[in-house]
């Protein structure tokens, strides 16, 4: 096999349109609504510096650690997750960001040909992870209440489903949050039919409107929750985790030994300090929410005013993204090159398509631009769409 051809498994993995776009959007003068990055000015660099200095008083943070992650970090994550569930349950495995958690979990729970159900539009990182293990991926439509869980039973009655993957809060890219009723229904179906639910929740802390909804995992033990510190602390810490069934996590831990032996003892120590400092953390996250709320509402209003009934928009209650669908046949992939030339970038909806035709859709991120930049971006967008 030549390096150019690669294995069948690698050739089956779709690329990430977002990653491919990054080089283009770094051009001077381009306002990028394409990435999914936290606002750089809100990253707590000074607080992380102090935490790192304190951690370095213990030389063990420069040594290899255990595969499951530093005990102090696992304890604080377990406490936070248990509080969300309303009960003390599950184990914790710390990973190199939540994407590694998703990738290892796919390897642990899936064989080639196994059926996985995902939201359509789907999270690209999940689609890549499931492609890697050569699973069959099928899309389930979404609406304003998240995944159409009512469409699952006919599928489950016909075929064995191994995993249902859901980005339950502020979906990437769809923006929607799975309703409490649908969460309970999904949990009940998992108990009845015996599949695993992978509840991917990197954005749940970023709610700035409306009441929080209990995790799907609050209603079933057949749920493995994934999250990370990337959206609230800093992506560069590369701290993610999974929380759930100890036996399933033990399988993942064995795979992780072969992947990277262990994570960074230093960044685990830093993250454990910051997550345990609840007074500081609550104030920090409240600040992020306030900034994101202003930016989300600015972008939503500008899009609605500019495009009117031509454009259906998700409601910005939290997270980092708005999902937009043109109703007049606009082709967002075809318009992207012109948009970048006009000084604005976005991700075409087709990049997230599982089965649906999403040529008229696009995802925009509101976190890294000021309100004025967002209004300018929409003005530029209107010149090409």
N, C-alpha and C positions, 0 to 999 in steps of 0.2 A: 504493500500500500504506500503510495507516495504521500508526502506531507500535504500536497495540494488537494488531494482527494479527501483525506480525512476518513474517519469511521462513519458508518451509516448513521450512528446516533448523533454525531456532531453535525453531519450534513442536514439532519432533520430539524435542527434547532433554528428557529427564526431569529433574525437580527432584531436589535432594538432601534426603532426609528428615532427615539429620543436621543440615544447615545450618538447615533449617526448625525443628528442635527447639531450637536454641541459645537463642532468645529465651525459650522456655518454661522451659528448665532454669536460667535465670539468676534465677528467682524465689527469694527468700530461703527457706532451709530445705529446698530440694530437693537431694538427693544425686544428682548426675548421673553415671550410668554410660553416657551416650549418646555423648559426644564421643570423639574420638581424639587427645587432646592429651597432650604430655609433661608430667610432673610439674613444676609451676612452680618448686618449691624446688630442683630439680636442674638448672635452666638455669644455665650458668656465667657469670653476669652480670659478676662481677669479672674473670674471665679474658678475656672478650670486650672489656671496657673497656680492659684493658691492650693487647690486640691492636689495637684501633681507634686508641688513642693512638700506638702505634708506626707503624701504617700511615699515619697522617696526617702523619708526618714527610716523606712523599713527596707533593707536591702533585698528582701525576698520578692519585692515587686519587679525586680530586674531578672528574676529567675523564671524557668519554666513553671507552669501551673498545671492544675488538674484539667482533664479534658472537658469536664462538665462546667467549668468556670469557677472563679473565686467564690469561696463559701459566703463571704460577706455580701457579694453582689447577688448571689442566688437567694440569700435570705431576704434581702430587701425587695427583690422582684417578687418572690413568693408572697410576701406580706401585702404588696400592692395589688397583685392579681387576686389574691384571696378576698381582699376587701371589695374588689369589683364584683366578684361572684357572690358575695355574701356568705361564704363558707370557706373553711380551710380544706383545700383539696389540691391534688396534683403535685407534680414535681417540676423543677426548672432546669433547663439546659441553656447555657449562655453560648451564643454563636457570634461569628464575625459578621455582624449586621443581620437583619432579618432575612435578607435574600439568601444567605447561606443556610439559615434555618429552613427556608422553603425548599431549597435544592436538596439538602440532606433528607428532609422528610419525604420528598418525592422518591428518593432512592430507597428509603426504608420501607415505605408502604405500598409501592407500586411495582408491578412487573410489566414488561412490554405487552401492549395490547389492552391493559386495564383501562376502564372507562372513568374519566374525570369530568365532572360538570363544573362549569365556571360561569360567571356573569358574562353577558355579551352586550356591550363591549367588555373586554377582559383586560386585567392587569398584565402588562407585557412580561414582567419578571416571573409571574406564575406560569404564563404560557411557555416561556423559555425553559423553566424548571421541569415542566411536565413533558415538553418535547425531548429533553435530554434523556429521559428514561423510556422514551418511545411509547408513552401512554396515548390513548385515544382521548381527545379533548372535544367536548361538545358544549356549545353555548346555550345558556338559558336567558331569555330576554329580561331586561330591567325596565322599571318605570320609576316614578318619583318615590316609591316605597322600597326601592332596592330590587333584589332578585325576585322574579315571579315564582315564588315557592309553590304556588298552586299548580304549576306546570310540571313539577317533579314526579308526582305519584305515577302517572302513566309511564314515564321512563323507567322508574324503579320496578314497576310490575313486569316490564318486558325484559330488562337487562340488569345484570349485576353492576352496580356502581361502587367503585372503590373509595372515591373522595369527592366531596362537594367543597369547592373552594369559594370563599366569599370575603371580600373586603367590606366588612360590615358597617363601618363608620366612614362617611364622607368618601365614597368609593373613588378609586383611581382607575379609570378616568371619569366615571359617570357622575360623581358628585353626590349621589344619593346615599341615604342611610337606611339600612334594613329596619323595617318597623318591628316593634315588640311582638306583634301578633305573628308576623312571618318568622321571627327568630324562634318563637315557641313551636311553630309548626315544623320548621326545619329540624329542630332538636328532636321532636317527636318522630319524624320520619327516620332520622338516624338510629333511634332506639328500635324502631320497627323493622328496618331493613338492614341494619348492621354496617352501614358505611361510616367512614370518618368524615367529620367536618373540620376543615382547616380554616379557622377564623383569623384572617390577616388584619391586624388592627394597628397600623403605624400612626394613624391620624386621630385616634379617639380622644386624646388629651386636648386636641385643638378645637373643641366646640366653643363657638362664640354666640350661638343663638339656640334657644329651645332647651328642653330638659334632656339629660343624658338617658340612654337606654341601656338596660342591663345586657351584658354580653350573651351571645348564644350559649357560651359555656356555662352560664348560670342555670341552664335548663337541661344539660346532659353531660355525662362524662365521656361521651364519644366526640368531644371537641378538643382540638389542640390549638391553642391561641399563640399567635406570633406577634411580636412587637419589637420596638427598638428605642434607643436613646437618640437616634439621628434627628428626629424632627423637633425634639424639645431641648436637647443639650447640644450635640454637635455630631455631624456625620463622620468626622475624622476619628472619633473614638472607636468606631466600628464595633459597637456593642449592640447586639440584638439578643433575643431570647425566644424560647418556646416554653409554654406552660401547659401541662396536661398529664395524660396517662403515663405513669412511671415506666410501664413495660415498653410502650412505644418510644419513649424518650431514651430508654436504655439501648434500643436498636440504633437510634440516631447517634448516640454517643460512640458506639463501636465504629460507625462510619466516619465520624469526625476524627477519631484517632488516626485513621488512614488519610484524612484530608489535610489536617494541619497540626495534629498532636494536641494543641491547646491554643487558647487565645492569648491576648496580651495581659499579663498580670498587672501591669501599670495602668492601662486604661480601665481594667475591671475595678481596680482600687479607686480610681478617680470617679468612675460612674457610681460606685457604691456609696461614696461620700455624698455626692450631689443628690442622688435619689433619696438618701436617708435624711437629708437636711430639708425637711418638709416645709418649714417656714420660708426658707429662701426659694425652694423649688416652686411653691404655690405662687409666690409673688412674680417669679420669673415667667412662668407659664401664663399667668394673667396678663403680663405685658405683651407676650407674643399674641395672645388672643385679641387684645385690643387693636394692635397694629393690623393683624390679618383681617379683622372684621371691617375696618375702614377701607382697606384695599379691595376686599371682596365685594363690598357694596358699591364702591366706586366703579369697578370693572363691570359688575352686573348692570348697574344703571346706565353706563355709557353704551354697552352693547344693546340693551333694550331700547334706548332712545334712538340709537343710530340705525338699527336694523328692523325694529318694530316686529310685526307679525311674521316677517320672513324667518325669524330665528327663535327656536325654542331653547330656553335656558334652564339649567338646574338651579335650585335654590341654594344660596350660599349660607349654610348654617355652621360651617366649620371646615377643617381640612385645608387644602391648598389649591383646589382646582375648580373650574367651572366646565361643564360639558355643554356644548352648543350644537344644535342640529338645524341646518338650513332647510326650509320647506319648499324652496323654489328650484331645486335641481342644481344648486351651486356645487362645484367639484373642488373641495378644499385641497386635495393633493395636487391637482393641476394648477391651482392658484398659488401654491407655496413659494415657488421660485420668484414670482412677481411680488409676493408679499415681502420676502427677504430683501429684494431689490428696493422696495418701498420703505424698508427699515423696521419691519416687524416680523416675528417668527412665532409659529404655533405648531402643534402636532396634529396632522390630519387624522380624522377619525378612522380611516382605513387601517392605520397602524394597530388599532385595538380590536379589529373585527375578528370574530371567531366564525360565525356563520352569517351574521347580518351584513347587509350592504350599508356601509357607513361612509360612503363617498361624500355625503353632504354634511358630515360632522367634523368637529374639531375640539381639541382640549386646550384650554388656556390655564396658565398658572398665574396667580395674583400676588405671590408672596415676595418676590424680589424687586418689584418696581414700586415707585412712589405713586400716589394718586394722580399726580400730573402726568407722569410717564404712562400710566395706564390709559388715561384719556387720550394722550397722543397716539398710543399704540392702536386704539380703536379707530381713531381718525385715519391713520395710515391703512388699517385693515379695510376700511370702507372704500378706499380707492381701488382695491383689487377684487373685492367681493361685493 
